[in-house]
Amino acid sequence: MKVALGADHAGYPLKDAVRQAIEALGHEVIDCGTHSCDPVDFPDITRSTCEVVLSGSADRAVLVCGTGQGAVMAANKLPGVRCGLAHEPYSAHQAVEHDDANTIAIGAWLVPHALVPDIVREFLGAVFDDDEETRRRVAKLNALDALTLAP
């Protein structure tokens, strides 16, 4: 599996642990930045990382920012991206199984380094529960991408 990995300056200190966890599982990392603790805007990193998934060059993406919240908000504004917040292993696999997530966000200030391998393993090992109920719900999620509010 090819996995896009992106972090802003707040997520950068945890980025290498995420990379190591992905590679330890035998997956390829596509590094989308950043490469230091110098300030960058998380929407820019999120977009460039998620575009790799949307183009088909990566199968999934992992975003790392301070709390994960900004990355989740930015990612879910991109049509075709379904990003879950994964601060522990259960949410990492549940987002894929029930919501067909192709991206997760991790908060570097909140997630202990010791949990990173478990979170990554659960996310990358999860498979969508391809049954009628979950397909119906994901179709409704996808329909929200085209939603426009009435004036």
C-alpha positions, 0 to 999 in steps of 0.5 A, a space after each residue: 500500500 502507498 500511504 501519503 504522509 503530511 504534517 504541519 510544524 506542530 505535527 512534525 515532531 511525531 511525523 518520523 514515528 508515523 513514518 516508521 510505523 507505516 514502513 514497519 508494516 511494509 508499506 511505502 510512504 509518500 512524504 508530503 512535508 513538512 520537513 522541519 518545525 518552521 511554521 507552515 499552514 496546516 490547510 496547505 499540507 492537508 491539501 497537498 497530502 490528500 491530493 495524492 490520495 485523490 489522484 490515485 497515487 496513494 491508497 490512504 493518507 495520514 495527517 499529523 498536526 498539533 491536535 488533529 482537529 485542523 487537519 480533519 476540518 481541512 481534509 473533510 472539505 475536499 470532495 472525495 476525502 473522508 478523514 477520521 480523527 484517530 487518537 487511539 487504535 479503535 477509532 483508526 479502524 472504525 473510521 475505515 470499517 464503518 465510514 470508508 475513511 481514506 485518511 486519518 488525522 493524528 494529534 501530535 500533542 495528544 497521542 503518545 508515541 507508544 500508540 502510534 504503531 497501533 493506530 497506524 496498524 489498525 488504520 492500514 489493516 482495516 477494510 470497509 464493511 461492504 454491506 448494505 447498511 454501511 454502503 447506504 451511509 457512505 453514499 449519504 456522506 459522499 452526497 454531502 460533497 455536492 451540497 450547496 446551501 440555499 441563499 
